[in-house]
Amino acid sequence: MKKIVCVHLLNDYSGSPKVLSQVISASHSAGCEVDLYTGSGEEGFLSGLTDNHYFYFYRFFKNRYLTLVSYLISQVSLFLKLLKYRNQNVIFYVNTLLPFGASLAGKATGNTVYYHVHEISQKPPLLKRFLRFVVQHTAGKVVFVSRSVEASETFPGIPHRVVHNALPEEFIQLASQCSFEWKSGGVFSVLMICSLKPYKGVEEFLQIARLCRASSAVAFTLVVSSDSAELQRYFSGTDVPSNVTLVPRQSDVTPFYRQASVLLNLSRVDEWVETFGLTIVEAMSFGIPVIVPPVGGPTEMVSESVEGYLVSSCEVEEIARLILGLSEDEEKTLELSKNARTRSRDFSQQKFDREILEFIGD
């Protein structure tokens, strides 16, 4: 198998770099040499995976225009760094639509470009159109993380397939050793893990917590992918309900899964369609029932009233009603828990590895 040059923009502890880390692990297991390029300055799931880890300039700013300028400069830097692969017969594996400098470099150096597409809700629209144009004119093959992404983002004439994200085998084993508790420590714990962005439903999470304040047995925990300083700035001046605990970035969220009674995903369906939702499957592997959006990737994992519920985040009263109902109905919660754990086994690392290696090797 050819050498693979994997490229990603921002290495952190979110879903897309985690998936790329699994692609790299699968490639290593098949004896494939991997070079990795990521934007500078962050620790995440891609750290320490390979000795051949290189960095290119990228910096995120609060000002979106400065971030856009930084992003464009980063892609010029990336393009120039990758020109060294001219005539080396490698595969450029571009993770997400964003690192377009890699695909242009692949075209310029005569190498094959593969894309792993995670996004639907890319903004602004002009950038999305440009990135799709680059894919259409550079990609040799495309892999989508879900059927919903495939339906939304198909590129005419380019071979493609769907490979669902997976849970690492060690994660599944850890989860299988943890018995689900309806009320751990006598508390019905509602968990959400997300980026600290409005479109992820942060405000809706607080609204739901307020609606549930009358029940002293229900507590809410929000784990975000930002540090403590960012967390404090974001909620400065916000009336955070007393039944909500805010938690900054964590490299290991399994302790929160161990305590959770239900997991929420509140991404706004009109602003951010979840293409898969890895935290949903992670929670399900611990036997945690889930309440998730009725669109996008979550609908491929969750059936209504089987592993959880499909509800739009704009229906905060309905979500609060479901939470309060489960907090008083142990039998239904345990039924959902059993089904969730069973369903999670369909997203195994072995299946992912086999399908990714078939995709790369075809």
C-alpha positions, -999 to +999 in steps of 0.1 A: +000+000+000+012+035-008+025+059+018-003+081+031-001+118+039-029+127+063-039+163+067-062+180+092-066+217+102-072+218+140-060+190+163-083+190+193-105+165+212-135+168+189-149+142+166-132+147+133-096+144+145-106+114+165-119+097+134-086+106+116-067+091+144-086+058+138-077+060+101-041+064+110-042+035+134-058+013+108-032+023+082-004+015+107-019-019+114-018-026+077+019-017+076+014+016+058+037+045+064+019+077+075+030+113+075+007+137+094+002+174+090-019+196+114-023+232+122+001+244+149-004+249+186-030+224+198-030+191+216-056+166+207-065+131+195-038+133+167-009+140+192+017+113+195+003+091+168+033+091+145+069+102+146+063+119+112+040+146+126+045+180+109+029+213+116+019+243+095+008+277+106-028+282+119-043+304+146-078+309+157-090+344+166-122+356+183-126+380+153-140+359+125-123+380+098-089+375+114-096+338+117-105+338+079-072+355+071-053+331+093-071+302+077-062+313+041-025+319+051-025+284+067-035+268+034-008+286+015+017+274+041+003+239+038+004+239+000+040+249+000+051+223+026+034+195+006+051+203-027+080+181-014+059+151-023+062+157-060+067+125-079+067+104-047+035+085-056+017+090-022-020+094-012-031+127+002-058+119+028-077+152+035-098+151+067-128+174+064-133+199+036-112+226+052-075+217+043-080+226+007-043+235+004-035+198+006-058+188-023-044+216-044-009+203-036-020+168-045-031+180-079+000+200-084+023+171-075+005+145-094-006+125-064-039+109-055-063+129-032-089+112-010-113+132+011-130+122+044-161+144+045-177+151+079-195+185+073-229+196+061-233+229+079-201+247+066-203+285+068-202+310+053-219+296+021-194+312-002-166+292+015-186+261+013-191+265-024-154+271-029-144+240-009-169+219-028-154+232-060-119+222-049-131+187-040-149+182-073-118+191-092-091+174-071-105+143-054-100+108-066-124+093-041-145+105-012-156+087+020-187+101+039-193+096+076-230+089+072-257+084+046-271+119+054-238+135+045-237+114+013-272+126+003-263+162+010-228+164-003-224+139-032-199+149-058-209+138-093-186+115-110-163+109-080-163+073-065-175+074-029-187+052-001-201+056+035-180+045+064-197+052+098-175+064+126-165+038+151-156+033+188-121+020+196-121-015+208-105-005+242-133+021+246-160-006+240-144-029+265-142-002+291-178+007+285-190-029+287-175-032+322-196-003+335-231-011+346-257+016+339-274+031+369-307+049+366-298+073+393-261+072+402-258+084+438-295+091+438-293+117+411-307+115+376-278+131+357-283+148+323-251+151+303-242+171+272-207+172+256-202+197+229-182+227+215-189+260+232-209+273+203-245+287+203-256+264+174-247+234+196-276+242+218-259+257+248-286+281+256-313+255+250-294+233+276-298+260+302-335+265+293-342+228+298-323+229+331-345+258+343-376+239+333-365+210+354-355+229+385-385+218+404-371+183+406-342+182+431-333+147+418-323+160+383-289+175+377-273+188+345-236+186+334-223+205+304-188+194+293-173+218+266-142+216+244-129+249+257-105+258+286-116+273+319-109+309+308-130+305+276-157+289+296-158+318+321-159+344+294-187+327+275-210+325+305-200+359+320-232+377+327-253+346+321-278+333+347-266+297+350-292+276+369-281+261+402-287+226+389-261+230+361-224+221+364-201+236+338-169+216+330-140+228+308-122+207+282-114+171+292-091+147+276-111+118+291-148+121+294-155+085+305-160+095+342-190+116+330-204+087+310-202+065+341-225+089+360-249+099+333-286+089+332-293+104+298-272+122+271-285+152+252-274+165+217-291+198+212-276+210+179-299+234+162-314+217+132-316+249+112-280+259+119-259+228+124-269+193+112-250+166+130-233+145+104-227+116+128-223+125+165-196+104+180-205+113+215-239+098+209-225+064+201-200+067+230-228+073+254-249+045+240-219+021+245-222+029+282-259+021+280-270+057+283-303+066+266-300+096+243-322+125+232-309+137+198-320+158+167-345+142+143-323+150+113-288+140+100-265+113+113-283+107+146-313+092+128-290+065+115-281+055+151-313+061+171-349+049+166-377+068+184-384+053+218-359+024+212-325+038+222-338+072+231-358+100+215-355+121+183-365+157+193-355+191+179-337+213+203-363+241+198-388+219+216-373+226+250-406+219+269-409+185+253-373+176+261-378+187+297-409+166+298-390+135+286-362+140+311-386+144+340-405+114+328-374+092+327-363+104+361-395+089+375-396+058+353-368+034+360-383+005+339-384+026+307-350+041+313-334+006+317-352-006+286-337+023+266-303+017+282-303-020+271-312-011+236-287+017+234-258-006+245-268-032+219-271-007+191-236+007+199-220-026+190-228-020+153-201+007+153-170-014+160-134-006+153-129-038+133-157-029+109-143+006+105-108-006+099-119-031+073-139-006+054-113+022+055-086-001+043-108-013+015-115+024+006-078+033+006-066+001-011-092+000-040 
